[in-house]
Amino acid sequence: EDQVTQSPEALRLQEGESSSLNCSYTVSGLRGLFWYRQDPGKGPEFLFTLYSAGEEKEKERLKATLTKKESFLHITAPKPEDSATYLCAVQEGGGGSNYKLTFGKGTLLTVNP
Amino acid sequence: DTEVTQTPKHLVMGMTNKKSLKCEQHMGHRAMYWYKQKAKKPPELMFVYSYEKLSINESVPSRFSPECPNSSLLNLHLHALQPEDSALYLCASSQWGSTGNTIYFGEGSWLTVV
Protein backbone atom coordinates (compact mmCIF):
# COMPACT_ATOMS: atom_id res chain seq x y z
CA GLU A 1 0.00 0.00 0.00
CA ASP A 2 1.39 3.39 -1.05
CA GLN A 3 2.10 5.76 1.82
CA VAL A 4 1.81 8.82 -0.41
CA THR A 5 -0.78 9.04 -3.17
CA GLN A 6 -1.08 11.96 -5.55
CA SER A 7 -4.07 12.73 -7.73
CA PRO A 8 -4.76 13.27 -10.48
CA GLU A 9 -1.85 11.65 -12.33
CA ALA A 10 -2.17 14.25 -15.06
CA LEU A 11 -4.08 17.53 -15.28
CA ARG A 12 -4.56 19.72 -18.28
CA LEU A 13 -5.74 23.30 -17.70
CA GLN A 14 -6.38 26.35 -19.78
CA GLU A 15 -4.42 29.45 -18.87
CA GLY A 16 -6.26 31.20 -16.04
CA GLU A 17 -8.26 28.11 -15.03
CA SER A 18 -7.62 27.54 -11.31
CA SER A 19 -7.47 24.03 -9.85
CA SER A 20 -5.99 21.90 -7.06
CA LEU A 21 -3.63 18.95 -6.81
CA ASN A 22 -4.09 16.42 -4.02
CA CYS A 23 -1.56 14.49 -1.92
CA SER A 24 -2.91 12.00 0.60
CA TYR A 25 -0.62 10.24 3.06
CA THR A 26 -0.86 7.44 5.61
CA VAL A 27 2.42 7.80 7.52
CA SER A 28 2.38 8.10 11.29
CA GLY A 29 4.31 10.79 13.12
CA LEU A 30 4.58 13.21 10.22
CA ARG A 31 7.70 15.35 10.49
CA GLY A 32 7.15 17.34 7.36
CA LEU A 33 5.31 17.36 4.03
CA PHE A 34 7.10 18.82 1.05
CA TRP A 35 6.05 20.02 -2.38
CA TYR A 36 8.49 20.12 -5.25
CA ARG A 37 8.21 21.16 -8.86
CA GLN A 38 10.19 19.21 -11.45
CA ASP A 39 10.76 20.28 -15.03
CA PRO A 40 11.72 17.62 -17.62
CA GLY A 41 15.34 16.55 -17.27
CA LYS A 42 15.99 18.66 -14.17
CA GLY A 43 16.15 18.08 -10.45
CA PRO A 44 13.16 18.78 -8.17
CA GLU A 45 12.83 22.43 -7.19
CA PHE A 46 11.70 23.02 -3.61
CA LEU A 47 8.38 24.86 -3.23
CA PHE A 48 6.97 24.41 0.31
CA THR A 49 7.41 22.63 3.61
CA LEU A 50 4.35 22.07 5.84
CA TYR A 51 4.73 20.72 9.37
CA SER A 52 1.31 20.63 11.04
CA ALA A 53 -2.38 20.39 10.21
CA GLY A 54 -3.90 23.75 9.45
CA GLU A 55 -0.71 25.22 8.11
CA GLU A 56 -0.81 27.13 4.81
CA LYS A 57 1.96 28.61 2.65
CA GLU A 58 1.82 30.72 -0.49
CA LYS A 59 4.19 31.60 -3.28
CA GLU A 60 3.03 33.56 -6.29
CA ARG A 61 0.15 31.59 -7.85
CA LEU A 62 0.64 28.55 -5.58
CA LYS A 63 -0.84 27.87 -2.18
CA ALA A 64 -0.22 24.70 -0.16
CA THR A 65 -2.44 23.51 2.68
CA LEU A 66 -2.19 20.58 5.10
CA THR A 67 -4.69 18.47 7.05
CA LYS A 68 -4.05 15.34 9.11
CA LYS A 69 -4.55 13.12 6.07
CA GLU A 70 -3.81 15.17 2.98
CA SER A 71 -2.31 18.24 1.41
CA PHE A 72 -3.55 20.36 -1.45
CA LEU A 73 -1.57 22.48 -3.86
CA HIS A 74 -3.89 25.15 -5.17
CA ILE A 75 -2.93 26.86 -8.42
CA THR A 76 -4.65 30.18 -9.06
CA ALA A 77 -4.87 31.55 -12.61
CA PRO A 78 -2.07 29.32 -13.91
CA LYS A 79 0.23 30.30 -16.75
CA PRO A 80 1.91 28.04 -19.33
CA GLU A 81 5.18 28.35 -17.40
CA ASP A 82 3.55 26.54 -14.48
CA SER A 83 3.55 23.38 -16.59
CA ALA A 84 5.67 20.77 -14.78
CA THR A 85 5.44 17.65 -12.65
CA TYR A 86 4.53 18.45 -9.05
CA LEU A 87 5.88 16.02 -6.47
CA CYS A 88 4.66 15.57 -2.91
CA ALA A 89 6.91 13.92 -0.33
CA VAL A 90 6.67 13.15 3.39
CA GLN A 91 9.15 12.63 6.20
CA GLU A 92 8.25 10.38 9.12
CA GLY A 93 9.54 10.92 12.62
CA GLY A 94 12.19 8.90 14.40
CA GLY A 95 15.91 8.37 13.91
CA GLY A 96 17.15 8.17 10.37
CA SER A 97 13.62 8.51 9.00
CA ASN A 98 13.96 12.25 9.54
CA TYR A 99 16.15 12.28 6.46
CA LYS A 100 14.20 9.95 4.22
CA LEU A 101 11.62 11.36 1.84
CA THR A 102 8.78 9.13 0.66
CA PHE A 103 7.57 10.53 -2.64
CA GLY A 104 4.25 10.26 -4.40
CA LYS A 105 4.27 9.47 -8.10
CA GLY A 106 3.61 13.08 -9.03
CA THR A 107 1.01 15.06 -10.97
CA LEU A 108 1.92 16.16 -14.48
CA LEU A 109 0.38 19.60 -14.97
CA THR A 110 0.00 21.06 -18.45
CA VAL A 111 -1.28 24.62 -18.85
CA ASN A 112 -2.34 25.54 -22.36
CA PRO A 113 -2.23 29.17 -23.56
CA ASP B 1 18.64 28.75 -8.66
CA THR B 2 19.71 25.58 -6.87
CA GLU B 3 22.72 25.87 -4.57
CA VAL B 4 23.59 22.22 -5.03
CA THR B 5 25.92 21.86 -8.02
CA GLN B 6 26.41 18.57 -9.83
CA THR B 7 28.96 17.60 -12.47
CA PRO B 8 28.93 16.34 -15.12
CA LYS B 9 25.43 17.08 -16.40
CA HIS B 10 25.65 14.19 -18.85
CA LEU B 11 27.79 11.06 -18.76
CA VAL B 12 27.97 8.11 -21.13
CA MET B 13 29.99 5.13 -19.95
CA GLY B 14 30.63 1.57 -20.96
CA MET B 15 29.97 -1.35 -18.66
CA THR B 16 33.68 -1.78 -17.93
CA ASN B 17 34.42 1.89 -17.26
CA LYS B 18 35.07 3.63 -13.95
CA LYS B 19 33.66 7.11 -13.59
CA SER B 20 32.56 9.49 -10.83
CA LEU B 21 29.71 11.92 -10.27
CA LYS B 22 30.48 14.98 -8.18
CA CYS B 23 28.32 17.23 -6.01
CA GLU B 24 29.04 20.42 -4.09
CA GLN B 25 26.94 22.54 -1.75
CA HIS B 26 27.77 25.77 0.08
CA MET B 27 24.70 26.11 2.29
CA GLY B 28 26.44 24.77 5.40
CA HIS B 29 24.27 21.66 5.36
CA ARG B 30 25.59 18.64 7.21
CA ALA B 31 23.44 16.01 5.49
CA MET B 32 24.01 15.04 1.86
CA TYR B 33 22.17 12.52 -0.27
CA TRP B 34 22.26 10.57 -3.50
CA TYR B 35 18.97 9.76 -5.21
CA LYS B 36 18.31 7.86 -8.43
CA GLN B 37 15.40 8.74 -10.70
CA LYS B 38 14.15 6.72 -13.67
CA ALA B 39 11.93 8.26 -16.33
CA LYS B 40 8.40 9.09 -15.14
CA LYS B 41 9.17 7.79 -11.63
CA PRO B 42 9.79 9.66 -8.37
CA PRO B 43 13.33 9.88 -6.95
CA GLU B 44 14.56 6.88 -4.95
CA LEU B 45 16.97 7.29 -2.04
CA MET B 46 20.36 5.59 -2.39
CA PHE B 47 22.64 6.99 0.34
CA VAL B 48 22.60 9.52 3.17
CA TYR B 49 25.69 11.10 4.74
CA SER B 50 25.58 13.04 7.98
CA TYR B 51 28.65 14.88 9.22
CA GLU B 52 30.69 13.15 6.49
CA LYS B 53 29.73 9.69 7.73
CA LEU B 54 27.50 7.24 5.86
CA SER B 55 24.20 7.04 7.76
CA ILE B 56 21.89 5.26 5.36
CA ASN B 57 22.57 2.82 2.52
CA GLU B 58 19.34 1.68 0.91
CA SER B 59 20.77 -1.71 -0.09
CA VAL B 60 22.48 -0.22 -3.12
CA PRO B 61 24.69 -2.60 -5.21
CA SER B 62 28.41 -2.28 -4.54
CA ARG B 63 29.05 -1.06 -8.09
CA PHE B 64 27.92 2.30 -6.66
CA SER B 65 30.39 3.62 -4.09
CA PRO B 66 29.72 6.92 -2.32
CA GLU B 67 32.36 9.16 -0.78
CA CYS B 68 32.09 12.32 1.29
CA PRO B 69 35.55 14.02 1.38
CA ASN B 70 34.28 16.98 3.44
CA SER B 71 31.07 18.68 4.51
CA SER B 72 30.63 20.41 1.15
CA LEU B 73 31.50 17.62 -1.27
CA LEU B 74 29.88 14.32 -2.19
CA ASN B 75 31.03 11.88 -4.83
CA LEU B 76 29.48 8.78 -6.34
CA HIS B 77 32.00 6.38 -7.85
CA LEU B 78 30.67 4.13 -10.59
CA HIS B 79 32.18 0.84 -11.71
CA ALA B 80 30.95 -2.08 -13.82
CA LEU B 81 27.50 -0.62 -14.23
CA GLN B 82 24.66 -2.24 -16.14
CA PRO B 83 22.44 -0.62 -18.80
CA GLU B 84 19.54 -0.66 -16.31
CA ASP B 85 21.56 1.75 -14.15
CA SER B 86 20.95 4.46 -16.74
CA ALA B 87 19.01 7.20 -14.95
CA LEU B 88 19.12 10.73 -13.57
CA TYR B 89 21.30 10.80 -10.45
CA LEU B 90 20.36 13.55 -8.03
CA CYS B 91 22.47 14.96 -5.24
CA ALA B 92 20.74 16.77 -2.39
CA SER B 93 21.51 18.38 0.94
CA SER B 94 19.74 19.46 4.12
CA GLN B 95 20.29 20.54 7.67
CA TRP B 96 20.73 17.75 10.22
CA GLY B 97 18.35 18.00 13.15
CA SER B 98 15.35 16.56 14.91
CA THR B 99 12.63 18.36 12.99
CA GLY B 100 11.55 17.83 9.40
CA ASN B 101 14.40 19.01 7.24
CA THR B 102 13.90 20.53 3.81
CA ILE B 103 15.99 18.66 1.27
CA TYR B 104 17.34 20.70 -1.63
CA PHE B 105 18.20 18.97 -4.88
CA GLY B 106 20.74 19.66 -7.56
CA GLU B 107 20.00 19.66 -11.28
CA GLY B 108 21.13 16.06 -11.61
CA SER B 109 23.59 14.08 -13.70
CA TRP B 110 22.17 12.10 -16.61
CA LEU B 111 23.92 8.74 -16.81
CA THR B 112 23.73 6.46 -19.82
CA VAL B 113 25.37 3.04 -19.60
CA VAL B 114 26.10 1.42 -22.97
Interface residues (C-beta under 8 A of the other chain):
Chain A: L30 R31 G32 F34 Y36 G41 K42 G43 P44 E45 F46 T49 Y51 L87 A89 Q91 G96 N98 Y99 K100 L101 F103 G104 K105 G106
Chain B: T2 V4 Q6 A31 Y33 K41 P42 P43 L45 V48 S50 S55 I56 L88 L90 A92 S94 W96 G97 S98 T99 G100 N101 T102 I103 Y104 F105 G106 E107 G108 W110
